Amino acid sequence: MLAAAVLALGGSLLERVVSGAGLNPVATGTTTTTTTTVPTTTVELHASTASLLGITWLVGAPATGIRLRDESRRPVSIGSLRGKVVVLSFLNANCADACPVVAAEIRRADADLGSHRSEVAFVTVNTDPLETGVVPVPPAVTKTGLARLANWQYLSGTLQQLDPIWRHYGVAIDVYTKTGRVAHNDVMYFIDRTGRLRIQASPVANESSTGAFSLPGVLVARSAAGIATYAIRLLGQRR
């Protein structure tokens, strides 16, 4: 049976390990497992879309600037996307986390946007401190199908560039020496057309005993529809 794992801010099943200097995560050979009460798939099926996505409305503070390079090594900043709603997500370069689930939700959400697709930008930031480059193009780009979306970009940079972004957006990262595994909590943000943080989401995925993540198709579809709905809702608000 799959063990449900809520990958959300404050809900990581792995110990958070950050260097004393605060510049980057550090390797460790031991882990501390925290007990997290999570809903079963049956409960998730009956949860509201807001509950399924873990939606929290924010006060609208300006989004901290992100200046990184995309999979084609072109510079990209959040500021350059003003006028669009930005859906910001975080995935490991090797896509060995909840990446397949989040990618499926983004692909489906993009389709659900319909005529609004050109008004929404999906931006994914690398969360892998061991693989910070974009050459060669990482699996998060090549294996997810997201590269086919004209309005999606995968951003990365040096560890010194990435770490402040992870910290500001509440992305806690763990690196384990024995396995080389990189784990992080899963969080998504919606930034309105004026560059302000309006919504935080905490997507859910199921983790198997082998560390593979999945989610029933019906829940992927519901999550994707929710992502599209909230993005369109922000488009309808005055600038």
Secondary structure, 3 states (H helix, E strand, C coil): CCEEECCCCCCCCCCCCCCCCCCCCCEECCCCCCCCCCCCHHHHHHCCHHHHHCCEECCCCECCCCEEECCCCCEEECHHHCCCEEEEEEECCCCCCCHHHHHHHHHHHHHHHHHHHHHEEEEEEECCCCCCCCCCCCHHHHCCCHHHCCCEEEEECCHHHHHHHHHHCCCCEEEECCCCCEEECCCEEEECCCCEEEEEECCCEEECCCCCEECCHHHHHHHHHHHHHHHHHHHCCCC
